């Protein structure tokens, strides 16, 4: 036989085996492609370690790029290893490319309809614009303190004592926690809102709701913040699953209206709005907070007096800064100095003073 190149030898061997096996004959183009690619890589790297290292580095960079560029590749690294978000909980309802999605205007109309009273007027509050250019409704502390009737005794305290000054110190290592405690429920990209999850809804103001069991501590925090000279506004309390889906579809429709294809629009929408079924706002325990001078959801809020006061004192009232700046690799959410989550006073003290996120708390305690 004449001297043949490796590719020619491979082609001849595949042709010979294909005569005996129909499957090999049918898939011969694919088999050839894979083997030829491998031969090419071996020839390229033969005797050149630097080329081999560069090739491996390029492959790793490509894999990393895919992980951040398409929602189905999203994952996060924690102390427990890799969380695979491809296997999303069945209770999470996501938009599909084949589905009829809402345009930005249609989603906006539904969003505002959710906040209209029986007379058709918007509830007491003000319209602001967040960092994504999306209009949101905010309500100031004074409106909440005037409207919440369940806390009249707290608000009528003539001595106006700051609760933070009376904060009870805890022996953190002696605290015992129950994983079934409603205050400690873990909701994120890997843990969706449990199917059928229910809680008592209470009103902060007209049509502004949250878990009613949170209201007393929230009001105490708002009252003390006001006494400390802070000007706090609540932007996003409880949102239903339907409302969260409307918000997601709003951004999806907005990006598609601008000319993006579905997948690029989906990627940007998923970065700006938590996927339906995975938002803490749906369980009534999360609050987005701004002030009157920094009325959009941006990292700059963390540098304001209100942002600093909340970060330093919120744990005394049972709240944690949910997404700190140095824990994105654990929470999978970028720094959000405006997002506060209720977990109860003992757990908030434990997490804040030990520097733990809710994810780390679950890994450490449970």
C-alpha positions, 0 to 999 in steps of 0.5 A: 500500500502506498504511503498514506496520510493519517486522514487518508488512512482514517477515511479508508478505515471508515469506508472499509468498516462502513461496508460491514456496518450500516450505522458506521456508513450512515454516520461516517461524515460525523465520525470523519469530522471528529477524527479529523478535528482531533488529528488537526489538534494533535498536529497543531500542538505536536512538540509545542506545549505553548500552543497546547496551553493556548488552545486549552485556555481558548476552550475554557474562555469559550465555555466561560463566555457561554455561561454568562451569555445565555440563560440556559448555561447559568450556574453559580459556585458555592461551598457546596459545589456547582448549582445546575440551573438547567433543571429549573423547578417545574413551578417556575413559568418562563416565557418561551420563544414560541409563546405570545409575549407582551409588548412593553406597552401591554405589560406596562398597562397590566402592571399599572392596572395591578396598582389601581384602586376601585375608583381607577386611581393609582394608590398613594405614592409617586412614580420614579424611574429605576436604573433600567429606565423602567417606571416604578411606584414608590411610597415614602415613609410618612405615608406608610407610618400614617396608613399602617393602623396595626402599629398605632401603639408603636407610633404613638410612643411619646418618648420616641425611643430609638429601638436600635439603642435598645437592641438586645445583644445575642450570644450568636453561637448559642442561637438555634434555628429551625429550617422550617421557619417562614422567616428563613425561607430560601428563594433564589435562582436554584430554589423557587417559591414552593408550590402552594406557598401561602402567607398572611398579606398585610397592607403598608398603605393603600394597595401596598402589601407584604407579609403582615408578620413583618410589618411591626419590625418594618415600621419600627425601622422606618420610624427610627430611620426618620428620627435619625434624619433619614428620608426612606421610600419603599419601592417594591414590597410584595409582588405576585407571581403574575406581576413578576412575570409582567415585569419580566415580560415588560423588559423582554418586550422592550428589548425586542421592540428595540430590534433585539432577537428573542435570545439576546432580549431574554438574556438582558431581561434576566439580568435586569429582572428576577425570573418569575418564581425565583423572586423574594418579592413574591413571598412578601419578605423583601423590600427595595428601598431608596431615598428622595434624592436617589430614587432609582435602583442603583449601586450609588444608593449604598453611598447615601446616608440612607443606604449607609444607615440601613446597611449598619442598622437593618439587622437590629430590626430583623433585616439583612442586606440581601446582596452584598458587594463581595458575595456575587459569586454566591448569591449570583446577583450583583451588588444591590444596596437597595434590596433588604430581606426580612429574616427575623432579629436573631437570624439577621444578627447572626448573618450580619455580624458573621458576614454571611449571606442567606445562602451561606447561612443555610450551608453553615447552619443547616 
